[in-house]
Amino acid sequence: MTAVSRTIAERYTLLEELGRDGKAVLWRGEDGPDGRQVAIKELPLPTPEPALVERLRREARVAVDHPAVVPVHDVVVADGAAFIVMDPVEARTLEELASSGPMHPRFVAEIGGKVLDTLAAAHTAGVVHGDVRPANILVAPDGTVKLTGFGIAKVLDPAGTPAFLAPETIAGHEATPHSDLWSLGVTLLSASEGGNYFQRANVAATLYAVVNEQPPFTRTTVPLADVLRGLLAKAPQARMLPDHALPLLTQAASGVETPVPRPPSAGLSMPSVPAILAGVASMLFGFYVLVVAMMIHRAYYLFDLLWPPLLLARVGIVLAGALWVAGGGLLFARVRHGQVMLSAAGGLTLITVLMLNAVDDEREYFGLAVQPGLTLDILALVFTVLLIITVWFVPARRPAVG
């Protein structure tokens, strides 16, 4: 702190410097001969034009009926600077508190809920803050939170603080309640993660990051992370509104975390008895079809110059056997998928057996010559049909364990 004794406007005395925010200086001061304690923020003016000064006075005195808003009593201009006189607040800025590293998500959520409630009241009154960032959030030792800086940035620095600007503001649109929500999201994310993700080495890179990049959440837990994702939606209309965000922030501040839903496959599930029986039967039948395809039908002669229909039938019988084995195994884990695959295996088996009967004069199928009848083929086809029907009676839902 720097002690001084300087009087401005023949009324306010600057006693000591409390802190700085860029070019702005916050002073502890006294008002008039009665010595009433005040806080005075000194802001250098880019130009002392009367219109600019009048606009600053009008914006700084915007009244928001909320206990967390620091009221402005007076705005005076002297020595090329504007001095904004406010009630004194024994507190530290969120910027100071977060400078030592990431803050606990519960504390961040508690602060965020109070600031968001303040912004909601301001937006209802038709007031846009326009410069929500850690330096404008005051946190007292007893947990009281105050929000300062309403409207001032719009007058003195229309470009705003790049790393806290909303994408639509960067695109040239006026600040809106939605852009305040974005800035609050960046503010809370910076406190929770230990630094502003969008801040880069230069302004251009920072603006590019705001518009195009999504911040990761490495320290922020649910449900605070859900709120921040909602506030940091790139499209203004997609951002989470206070009515939705405030209950989640209250929940996060209480320390109650929402369980993260597990995907259906996350737990260990035991196949049902029908699935086990049908799966084993399908796999055994599939192995039998593959053995017969190789030993009897010489399916390994795939590149022999044979009659194309016979070659196609040999390829089909091998594929049918593979589908029976794979479908039987799949039936243990994903019943519906297994049922579909086994149906395909059965259909292919029917087609290929019929093709082999039609194009192969040797009449050797499934390991036994059947001249002149086709009794064994018929039995195999009947078993195929019955097995396909059976697997569709396997329950699709299985009891989960863990």
C-alpha positions as a Markdown table, in Angstrom:
| # | Residue | x | y | z |
|---|---|---|---|---|
| 1 | Met | 0.0 | 0.0 | 0.0 |
| 2 | Thr | 1.2 | 3.5 | -0.9 |
| 3 | Ala | 0.2 | 6.3 | 1.6 |
| 4 | Val | -0.6 | 9.7 | 0.1 |
| 5 | Ser | -2.6 | 12.7 | 1.0 |
| 6 | Arg | -4.2 | 14.2 | -2.0 |
| 7 | Thr | -7.5 | 16.0 | -2.3 |
| 8 | Ile | -9.6 | 16.0 | -5.5 |
| 9 | Ala | -12.7 | 18.2 | -6.3 |
| 10 | Glu | -12.0 | 20.0 | -3.0 |
| 11 | Arg | -13.9 | 17.2 | -1.2 |
| 12 | Tyr | -12.3 | 13.7 | -1.5 |
| 13 | Thr | -9.0 | 12.9 | 0.0 |
| 14 | Leu | -6.9 | 10.0 | -1.3 |
| 15 | Leu | -5.2 | 8.3 | 1.7 |
| 16 | Glu | -3.5 | 5.1 | 0.4 |
| 17 | Glu | -3.4 | 2.9 | -2.6 |
| 18 | Leu | -5.2 | -0.4 | -2.2 |
| 19 | Gly | -4.5 | -2.0 | -5.5 |
| 20 | Arg | -4.2 | -1.7 | -9.3 |
| 21 | Asp | -6.1 | -3.2 | -12.2 |
| 22 | Gly | -4.2 | -2.3 | -15.4 |
| 23 | Lys | -4.3 | 1.5 | -15.5 |
| 24 | Ala | -6.9 | 1.8 | -12.8 |
| 25 | Val | -6.0 | 2.5 | -9.2 |
| 26 | Leu | -8.1 | 1.8 | -6.2 |
| 27 | Trp | -7.7 | 4.2 | -3.2 |
| 28 | Arg | -8.9 | 4.3 | 0.3 |
| 29 | Gly | -10.3 | 7.8 | 0.8 |
| 30 | Glu | -12.3 | 10.2 | 3.0 |
| 31 | Asp | -15.3 | 12.2 | 2.0 |
| 32 | Gly | -15.4 | 15.8 | 3.2 |
| 33 | Pro | -14.7 | 17.3 | 6.6 |
| 34 | Asp | -16.7 | 14.6 | 8.5 |
| 35 | Gly | -14.1 | 12.0 | 7.3 |
| 36 | Arg | -16.6 | 9.4 | 6.0 |
| 37 | Gln | -14.6 | 6.4 | 4.7 |
| 38 | Val | -15.0 | 5.7 | 0.9 |
| 39 | Ala | -13.3 | 3.7 | -1.8 |
| 40 | Ile | -12.3 | 5.7 | -4.8 |
| 41 | Lys | -11.3 | 4.1 | -8.2 |
| 42 | Glu | -9.1 | 6.3 | -10.3 |
| 43 | Leu | -9.5 | 5.7 | -14.1 |
| 44 | Pro | -7.4 | 7.6 | -16.6 |
| 45 | Leu | -9.6 | 9.2 | -19.3 |
| 46 | Pro | -8.6 | 8.8 | -23.0 |
| 47 | Thr | -10.0 | 12.3 | -23.6 |
| 48 | Pro | -11.6 | 14.8 | -21.2 |
| 49 | Glu | -14.5 | 15.5 | -23.7 |
| 50 | Pro | -17.7 | 16.6 | -21.8 |
| 51 | Ala | -19.8 | 14.0 | -23.6 |
| 52 | Leu | -17.5 | 11.2 | -22.5 |
| 53 | Val | -17.4 | 12.4 | -18.9 |
| 54 | Glu | -21.2 | 12.7 | -18.9 |
| 55 | Arg | -21.7 | 9.2 | -20.3 |
| 56 | Leu | -19.3 | 7.8 | -17.7 |
| 57 | Arg | -21.2 | 9.5 | -14.9 |
| 58 | Arg | -24.5 | 8.1 | -16.3 |
| 59 | Glu | -23.2 | 4.5 | -16.7 |
| 60 | Ala | -21.4 | 4.4 | -13.4 |
| 61 | Arg | -24.5 | 5.5 | -11.5 |
| 62 | Val | -26.7 | 2.9 | -13.0 |
| 63 | Ala | -28.8 | 1.6 | -10.1 |
| 64 | Val | -29.1 | -2.2 | -9.7 |
| 65 | Asp | -31.2 | -3.2 | -6.7 |
| 66 | His | -29.1 | -6.0 | -5.3 |
| 67 | Pro | -27.1 | -6.2 | -2.1 |
| 68 | Ala | -24.0 | -7.6 | -4.0 |
| 69 | Val | -23.7 | -4.4 | -6.2 |
| 70 | Val | -21.4 | -1.8 | -4.9 |
| 71 | Pro | -23.3 | 1.5 | -5.2 |
| 72 | Val | -21.6 | 4.5 | -6.8 |
| 73 | His | -22.1 | 7.8 | -4.9 |
| 74 | Asp | -20.2 | 10.2 | -7.1 |
| 75 | Val | -18.1 | 10.6 | -10.2 |
| 76 | Val | -15.7 | 13.5 | -10.5 |
| 77 | Val | -13.1 | 14.4 | -13.1 |
| 78 | Ala | -9.7 | 15.9 | -12.2 |
| 79 | Asp | -6.2 | 15.9 | -13.6 |
| 80 | Gly | -7.2 | 13.9 | -16.7 |
| 81 | Ala | -8.8 | 11.1 | -14.8 |
| 82 | Ala | -12.2 | 10.0 | -13.5 |
| 83 | Phe | -12.6 | 9.3 | -9.8 |
| 84 | Ile | -15.5 | 7.0 | -9.0 |
| 85 | Val | -16.6 | 7.2 | -5.3 |
| 86 | Met | -18.1 | 4.0 | -3.8 |
| 87 | Asp | -18.8 | 2.4 | -0.5 |
| 88 | Pro | -15.7 | 0.9 | 1.0 |
| 89 | Val | -15.5 | -2.9 | 0.9 |
| 90 | Glu | -13.0 | -4.8 | 3.1 |
| 91 | Ala | -12.4 | -7.6 | 0.5 |
| 92 | Arg | -9.9 | -9.0 | -2.0 |
| 93 | Thr | -10.6 | -9.4 | -5.6 |
| 94 | Leu | -11.2 | -12.8 | -7.1 |
| 95 | Glu | -8.1 | -12.1 | -9.2 |
| 96 | Glu | -6.0 | -11.8 | -6.1 |
| 97 | Leu | -7.4 | -15.0 | -4.5 |
| 98 | Ala | -6.9 | -17.0 | -7.7 |
| 99 | Ser | -3.3 | -15.8 | -8.2 |
| 100 | Ser | -1.9 | -18.4 | -5.9 |
| 101 | Gly | -3.4 | -21.3 | -7.9 |
| 102 | Pro | -6.6 | -23.2 | -8.6 |
| 103 | Met | -9.4 | -22.7 | -6.1 |
| 104 | His | -11.6 | -25.4 | -4.7 |
| 105 | Pro | -14.6 | -26.1 | -7.0 |
| 106 | Arg | -17.0 | -25.7 | -4.1 |
| 107 | Phe | -15.7 | -22.2 | -3.3 |
| 108 | Val | -15.8 | -21.2 | -7.0 |
| 109 | Ala | -19.3 | -22.5 | -7.3 |
| 110 | Glu | -20.4 | -20.5 | -4.2 |
| 111 | Ile | -18.9 | -17.3 | -5.6 |
| 112 | Gly | -20.3 | -18.0 | -9.1 |
| 113 | Gly | -23.8 | -18.5 | -7.7 |
| 114 | Lys | -23.7 | -15.1 | -5.9 |
| 115 | Val | -22.3 | -13.3 | -9.0 |
| 116 | Leu | -24.8 | -14.9 | -11.3 |
| 117 | Asp | -27.7 | -14.0 | -9.0 |
| 118 | Thr | -26.4 | -10.4 | -9.2 |
| 119 | Leu | -26.2 | -10.4 | -12.9 |
| 120 | Ala | -29.7 | -11.9 | -13.2 |
| 121 | Ala | -31.0 | -9.0 | -11.2 |
| 122 | Ala | -29.1 | -6.5 | -13.4 |
| 123 | His | -30.3 | -8.1 | -16.6 |
| 124 | Thr | -33.9 | -8.0 | -15.3 |
| 125 | Ala | -33.5 | -4.3 | -14.8 |
| 126 | Gly | -32.1 | -4.0 | -18.3 |
| 127 | Val | -28.5 | -3.4 | -17.3 |
| 128 | Val | -25.6 | -5.2 | -18.9 |
| 129 | His | -22.4 | -5.3 | -16.9 |
| 130 | Gly | -20.1 | -5.5 | -19.9 |
| 131 | Asp | -16.9 | -6.3 | -18.0 |
| 132 | Val | -17.3 | -9.4 | -15.8 |
| 133 | Arg | -13.9 | -10.6 | -14.8 |
| 134 | Pro | -12.0 | -11.6 | -11.6 |
| 135 | Ala | -10.8 | -8.0 | -11.0 |
| 136 | Asn | -14.4 | -6.8 | -10.7 |
| 137 | Ile | -15.5 | -9.4 | -8.2 |
| 138 | Leu | -14.8 | -8.7 | -4.5 |
| 139 | Val | -14.8 | -11.5 | -1.9 |
| 140 | Ala | -14.9 | -10.5 | 1.8 |
| 141 | Pro | -13.4 | -12.7 | 4.6 |
| 142 | Asp | -17.0 | -13.7 | 5.7 |
| 143 | Gly | -17.8 | -14.9 | 2.1 |
| 144 | Thr | -19.7 | -11.8 | 1.1 |
| 145 | Val | -19.4 | -11.2 | -2.7 |
| 146 | Lys | -19.6 | -7.9 | -4.4 |
| 147 | Leu | -19.7 | -7.0 | -8.1 |
| 148 | Thr | -18.2 | -3.7 | -9.3 |
| 149 | Gly | -17.6 | -2.0 | -12.6 |
| 150 | Phe | -21.0 | -1.8 | -14.1 |
| 151 | Gly | -21.0 | 0.0 | -17.5 |
| 152 | Ile | -17.6 | 1.5 | -17.0 |
| 153 | Ala | -15.8 | -0.6 | -19.6 |
| 154 | Lys | -18.3 | 0.3 | -22.2 |
| 155 | Val | -17.2 | 4.0 | -21.9 |
| 156 | Leu | -13.5 | 3.9 | -21.2 |
| 157 | Asp | -12.5 | 0.7 | -23.0 |
| 158 | Pro | -15.1 | -0.4 | -25.5 |
| 159 | Ala | -12.8 | -3.2 | -26.8 |
| 160 | Gly | -12.9 | -4.9 | -23.4 |
| 161 | Thr | -10.5 | -7.4 | -21.9 |
| 162 | Pro | -9.8 | -9.8 | -24.8 |
| 163 | Ala | -9.5 | -13.1 | -22.8 |
| 164 | Phe | -13.0 | -12.5 | -21.2 |
| 165 | Leu | -14.8 | -11.3 | -24.3 |
| 166 | Ala | -17.7 | -13.4 | -25.7 |
| 167 | Pro | -17.3 | -14.7 | -29.3 |
| 168 | Glu | -20.2 | -12.5 | -30.5 |
| 169 | Thr | -18.6 | -9.4 | -29.0 |
| 170 | Ile | -15.4 | -10.1 | -30.9 |
| 171 | Ala | -17.5 | -10.4 | -34.0 |
| 172 | Gly | -18.6 | -6.7 | -33.4 |
| 173 | His | -22.0 | -7.1 | -31.7 |
| 174 | Glu | -23.0 | -5.1 | -28.7 |
| 175 | Ala | -22.7 | -6.6 | -25.2 |
| 176 | Thr | -25.8 | -8.4 | -24.1 |
| 177 | Pro | -26.8 | -10.5 | -21.0 |
| 178 | His | -25.6 | -13.5 | -22.9 |
| 179 | Ser | -22.1 | -12.0 | -23.2 |
| 180 | Asp | -22.1 | -11.3 | -19.5 |
| 181 | Leu | -22.8 | -15.1 | -19.0 |
| 182 | Trp | -19.9 | -16.0 | -21.2 |
| 183 | Ser | -17.5 | -13.7 | -19.3 |
| 184 | Leu | -18.7 | -15.2 | -16.0 |
| 185 | Gly | -18.0 | -18.6 | -17.4 |
| 186 | Val | -14.5 | -17.7 | -18.3 |
| 187 | Thr | -14.0 | -16.0 | -14.9 |
| 188 | Leu | -15.1 | -19.1 | -12.9 |
| 189 | Leu | -13.2 | -21.5 | -15.2 |
| 190 | Ser | -10.0 | -19.4 | -14.6 |
| 191 | Ala | -10.5 | -19.6 | -10.8 |
| 192 | Ser | -11.2 | -23.3 | -10.9 |
| 193 | Glu | -8.5 | -24.4 | -13.3 |
| 194 | Gly | -5.8 | -22.0 | -12.2 |
| 195 | Gly | -5.5 | -19.7 | -15.2 |
| 196 | Asn | -7.4 | -18.3 | -18.2 |
| 197 | Tyr | -7.4 | -20.9 | -20.9 |
| 198 | Phe | -8.0 | -18.4 | -23.7 |
| 199 | Gln | -5.1 | -16.1 | -22.7 |
| 200 | Arg | -2.4 | -16.1 | -25.3 |
| 201 | Ala | 0.8 | -14.2 | -26.0 |
| 202 | Asn | -0.9 | -11.6 | -28.1 |
| 203 | Val | -4.4 | -10.2 | -28.6 |
| 204 | Ala | -4.9 | -11.8 | -32.0 |
| 205 | Ala | -4.1 | -15.3 | -30.7 |
| 206 | Thr | -6.3 | -14.7 | -27.7 |
| 207 | Leu | -9.3 | -13.7 | -29.8 |
| 208 | Tyr | -8.8 | -16.7 | -32.1 |
| 209 | Ala | -8.7 | -19.0 | -29.1 |
| 210 | Val | -12.0 | -17.5 | -27.8 |
| 211 | Val | -13.8 | -18.0 | -31.1 |
| 212 | Asn | -12.4 | -21.4 | -32.1 |
| 213 | Glu | -11.2 | -23.4 | -29.1 |
| 214 | Gln | -12.9 | -25.4 | -26.4 |
| 215 | Pro | -11.3 | -25.4 | -22.9 |
| 216 | Pro | -10.6 | -28.7 | -21.2 |
| 217 | Phe | -11.8 | -29.4 | -17.6 |
| 218 | Thr | -8.9 | -31.1 | -15.7 |
| 219 | Arg | -9.7 | -29.9 | -12.1 |
| 220 | Thr | -13.3 | -28.8 | -12.3 |
| 221 | Thr | -15.8 | -31.4 | -11.1 |
| 222 | Val | -19.5 | -32.1 | -11.9 |
| 223 | Pro | -21.9 | -30.2 | -11.6 |
| 224 | Leu | -19.7 | -27.1 | -11.7 |
| 225 | Ala | -18.2 | -28.3 | -15.0 |
| 226 | Asp | -21.7 | -28.7 | -16.5 |
| 227 | Val | -22.5 | -25.1 | -15.6 |
| 228 | Leu | -19.3 | -23.8 | -17.2 |
| 229 | Arg | -19.8 | -25.8 | -20.3 |
| 230 | Gly | -23.3 | -24.3 | -20.5 |
| 231 | Leu | -22.1 | -20.7 | -20.0 |
| 232 | Leu | -19.2 | -21.2 | -22.5 |
| 233 | Ala | -21.4 | -22.3 | -25.4 |
| 234 | Lys | -20.1 | -20.4 | -28.5 |
| 235 | Ala | -23.6 | -19.5 | -29.7 |
| 236 | Pro | -25.2 | -16.9 | -27.4 |
| 237 | Gln | -28.7 | -18.5 | -27.5 |
| 238 | Ala | -27.3 | -21.9 | -26.6 |
| 239 | Arg | -25.8 | -20.7 | -23.3 |
| 240 | Met | -27.2 | -21.9 | -20.0 |
| 241 | Leu | -29.5 | -19.3 | -18.4 |
| 242 | Pro | -29.5 | -18.3 | -14.7 |
| 243 | Asp | -32.7 | -20.3 | -13.9 |
| 244 | His | -30.9 | -23.5 | -14.9 |
| 245 | Ala | -27.4 | -22.6 | -13.7 |
| 246 | Leu | -28.2 | -21.3 | -10.2 |
| 247 | Pro | -29.5 | -24.6 | -8.8 |
| 248 | Leu | -26.5 | -26.5 | -10.2 |
| 249 | Leu | -24.1 | -23.9 | -8.7 |
| 250 | Thr | -25.9 | -24.3 | -5.3 |
| 251 | Gln | -25.6 | -28.0 | -5.6 |
| 252 | Ala | -21.9 | -27.7 | -6.5 |
| 253 | Ala | -21.3 | -25.3 | -3.6 |
| 254 | Ser | -22.9 | -27.8 | -1.1 |
| 255 | Gly | -20.4 | -30.4 | -2.2 |
| 256 | Val | -23.0 | -32.8 | -3.6 |
| 257 | Glu | -21.8 | -34.1 | -6.9 |
| 258 | Thr | -24.0 | -35.7 | -9.6 |
| 259 | Pro | -23.0 | -39.2 | -10.4 |
| 260 | Val | -21.8 | -39.5 | -13.9 |
| 261 | Pro | -24.1 | -41.9 | -15.8 |
| 262 | Arg | -22.3 | -45.0 | -16.9 |
| 263 | Pro | -22.8 | -46.3 | -20.4 |
| 264 | Pro | -24.7 | -49.6 | -20.6 |
| 265 | Ser | -21.6 | -51.5 | -21.3 |
| 266 | Ala | -19.7 | -50.1 | -18.3 |
| 267 | Gly | -20.8 | -52.7 | -15.9 |
| 268 | Leu | -20.2 | -56.4 | -15.9 |
| 269 | Ser | -23.2 | -58.2 | -17.2 |
| 270 | Met | -23.9 | -62.0 | -16.9 |
| 271 | Pro | -25.5 | -63.7 | -19.9 |
| 272 | Ser | -28.8 | -65.5 | -19.2 |
| 273 | Val | -29.0 | -69.2 | -19.3 |
| 274 | Pro | -30.9 | -69.2 | -22.7 |
| 275 | Ala | -28.2 | -67.0 | -24.2 |
| 276 | Ile | -25.4 | -69.4 | -23.0 |
| 277 | Leu | -27.2 | -72.5 | -24.3 |
| 278 | Ala | -28.1 | -70.9 | -27.7 |
| 279 | Gly | -24.6 | -69.4 | -28.0 |
| 280 | Val | -22.8 | -72.7 | -27.3 |
| 281 | Ala | -25.1 | -74.6 | -29.7 |
| 282 | Ser | -24.5 | -71.9 | -32.4 |
| 283 | Met | -20.7 | -72.0 | -32.0 |
| 284 | Leu | -20.5 | -75.8 | -32.1 |
| 285 | Phe | -22.7 | -75.9 | -35.2 |
| 286 | Gly | -20.5 | -73.2 | -36.7 |
| 287 | Phe | -17.3 | -75.2 | -36.1 |
| 288 | Tyr | -19.0 | -78.3 | -37.6 |
| 289 | Val | -19.9 | -76.4 | -40.7 |
| 290 | Leu | -16.3 | -75.1 | -41.1 |
| 291 | Val | -14.8 | -78.6 | -40.6 |
| 292 | Val | -17.1 | -80.0 | -43.3 |
| 293 | Ala | -16.4 | -77.1 | -45.6 |
| 294 | Met | -12.7 | -77.8 | -45.5 |
| 295 | Met | -12.6 | -81.6 | -45.3 |
| 296 | Ile | -15.6 | -82.6 | -47.5 |
| 297 | His | -16.1 | -79.7 | -49.8 |
| 298 | Arg | -12.5 | -78.7 | -50.2 |
| 299 | Ala | -13.2 | -75.0 | -49.7 |
| 300 | Tyr | -9.5 | -74.3 | -49.6 |
| 301 | Tyr | -9.6 | -74.8 | -53.4 |
| 302 | Leu | -10.8 | -71.2 | -53.7 |
| 303 | Phe | -8.6 | -70.4 | -56.7 |
| 304 | Asp | -9.2 | -73.6 | -58.6 |
| 305 | Leu | -10.7 | -73.1 | -62.0 |
| 306 | Leu | -14.1 | -74.6 | -61.2 |
| 307 | Trp | -17.6 | -73.8 | -62.2 |
| 308 | Pro | -18.3 | -70.3 | -60.7 |
| 309 | Pro | -21.5 | -71.4 | -58.9 |
| 310 | Leu | -19.6 | -74.2 | -57.0 |
| 311 | Leu | -16.8 | -71.8 | -56.1 |
| 312 | Leu | -19.4 | -69.3 | -54.8 |
| 313 | Ala | -21.1 | -72.0 | -52.8 |
| 314 | Arg | -17.8 | -73.0 | -51.2 |
| 315 | Val | -17.0 | -69.5 | -50.2 |
| 316 | Gly | -20.5 | -69.1 | -48.9 |
| 317 | Ile | -20.3 | -72.2 | -46.7 |
| 318 | Val | -17.0 | -71.0 | -45.1 |
| 319 | Leu | -18.6 | -67.6 | -44.4 |
| 320 | Ala | -21.7 | -69.2 | -42.9 |
| 321 | Gly | -19.6 | -71.3 | -40.5 |
| 322 | Ala | -17.6 | -68.2 | -39.4 |
| 323 | Leu | -20.9 | -66.2 | -38.8 |
| 324 | Trp | -22.3 | -69.1 | -36.7 |
| 325 | Val | -19.2 | -69.0 | -34.5 |
| 326 | Ala | -19.1 | -65.2 | -34.2 |
| 327 | Gly | -22.8 | -64.9 | -33.7 |
| 328 | Gly | -22.8 | -67.5 | -30.9 |
| 329 | Gly | -20.1 | -65.6 | -29.1 |
| 330 | Leu | -21.8 | -62.3 | -29.6 |
| 331 | Leu | -25.0 | -63.7 | -28.1 |
| 332 | Phe | -23.2 | -63.7 | -24.7 |
| 333 | Ala | -22.5 | -60.0 | -24.7 |
| 334 | Arg | -25.0 | -58.3 | -27.0 |
| 335 | Val | -28.1 | -60.4 | -27.5 |
| 336 | Arg | -29.7 | -58.3 | -30.2 |
| 337 | His | -26.5 | -58.1 | -32.3 |
| 338 | Gly | -26.0 | -61.9 | -31.9 |
| 339 | Gln | -29.5 | -62.6 | -33.0 |
| 340 | Val | -29.1 | -60.6 | -36.1 |
| 341 | Met | -25.7 | -62.2 | -37.0 |
| 342 | Leu | -27.0 | -65.7 | -36.4 |
| 343 | Ser | -30.0 | -65.0 | -38.6 |
| 344 | Ala | -27.6 | -64.0 | -41.3 |
| 345 | Ala | -25.6 | -67.2 | -40.7 |
| 346 | Gly | -28.7 | -69.3 | -40.9 |
| 347 | Gly | -29.9 | -67.7 | -44.1 |
| 348 | Leu | -26.5 | -68.1 | -45.7 |
| 349 | Thr | -26.4 | -71.7 | -44.6 |
| 350 | Leu | -29.7 | -72.5 | -46.3 |
| 351 | Ile | -28.7 | -70.8 | -49.5 |
| 352 | Thr | -25.2 | -72.5 | -49.8 |
| 353 | Val | -26.5 | -76.0 | -48.9 |
| 354 | Leu | -29.1 | -75.7 | -51.6 |
| 355 | Met | -26.5 | -74.4 | -54.1 |
| 356 | Leu | -24.2 | -77.3 | -53.3 |
| 357 | Asn | -27.0 | -79.8 | -53.8 |
| 358 | Ala | -27.7 | -78.2 | -57.2 |
| 359 | Val | -24.2 | -77.8 | -58.6 |
| 360 | Asp | -22.1 | -80.6 | -57.1 |
| 361 | Asp | -22.6 | -84.0 | -58.6 |
| 362 | Glu | -20.6 | -85.8 | -55.9 |
| 363 | Arg | -23.5 | -85.4 | -53.5 |
| 364 | Glu | -21.3 | -85.3 | -50.4 |
| 365 | Tyr | -22.6 | -83.0 | -47.8 |
| 366 | Phe | -21.8 | -82.6 | -44.1 |
| 367 | Gly | -19.6 | -85.7 | -44.1 |
| 368 | Leu | -21.7 | -88.4 | -45.6 |
| 369 | Ala | -22.7 | -89.4 | -49.1 |
| 370 | Val | -26.4 | -89.7 | -49.4 |
| 371 | Gln | -27.4 | -91.2 | -52.7 |
| 372 | Pro | -30.0 | -91.0 | -53.9 |
| 373 | Gly | -31.7 | -89.1 | -51.1 |
| 374 | Leu | -30.7 | -85.9 | -49.2 |
| 375 | Thr | -31.8 | -86.9 | -45.7 |
| 376 | Leu | -28.7 | -85.5 | -43.9 |
| 377 | Asp | -28.9 | -82.2 | -45.7 |
| 378 | Ile | -32.6 | -81.9 | -44.8 |
| 379 | Leu | -31.8 | -82.6 | -41.1 |
| 380 | Ala | -29.0 | -79.9 | -41.2 |
| 381 | Leu | -31.4 | -77.4 | -42.7 |
| 382 | Val | -34.1 | -78.2 | -40.2 |
| 383 | Phe | -31.6 | -77.8 | -37.3 |
| 384 | Thr | -30.6 | -74.4 | -38.8 |
| 385 | Val | -34.2 | -73.2 | -38.9 |
| 386 | Leu | -34.9 | -74.4 | -35.4 |
| 387 | Leu | -31.7 | -72.8 | -34.0 |
| 388 | Ile | -32.5 | -69.4 | -35.6 |
| 389 | Ile | -36.0 | -69.5 | -34.1 |
| 390 | Thr | -34.6 | -70.5 | -30.7 |
| 391 | Val | -32.1 | -67.6 | -30.5 |
| 392 | Trp | -34.8 | -65.0 | -31.0 |
| 393 | Phe | -36.4 | -66.2 | -27.8 |
| 394 | Val | -33.3 | -65.3 | -25.8 |
| 395 | Pro | -34.1 | -62.3 | -23.5 |
| 396 | Ala | -32.5 | -59.1 | -24.8 |
| 397 | Arg | -31.9 | -57.7 | -21.3 |
| 398 | Arg | -29.5 | -59.5 | -19.0 |
| 399 | Pro | -29.0 | -58.8 | -15.2 |
| 400 | Ala | -26.0 | -56.6 | -14.6 |
| 401 | Val | -23.4 | -57.1 | -11.9 |
| 402 | Gly | -21.3 | -54.2 | -10.5 |
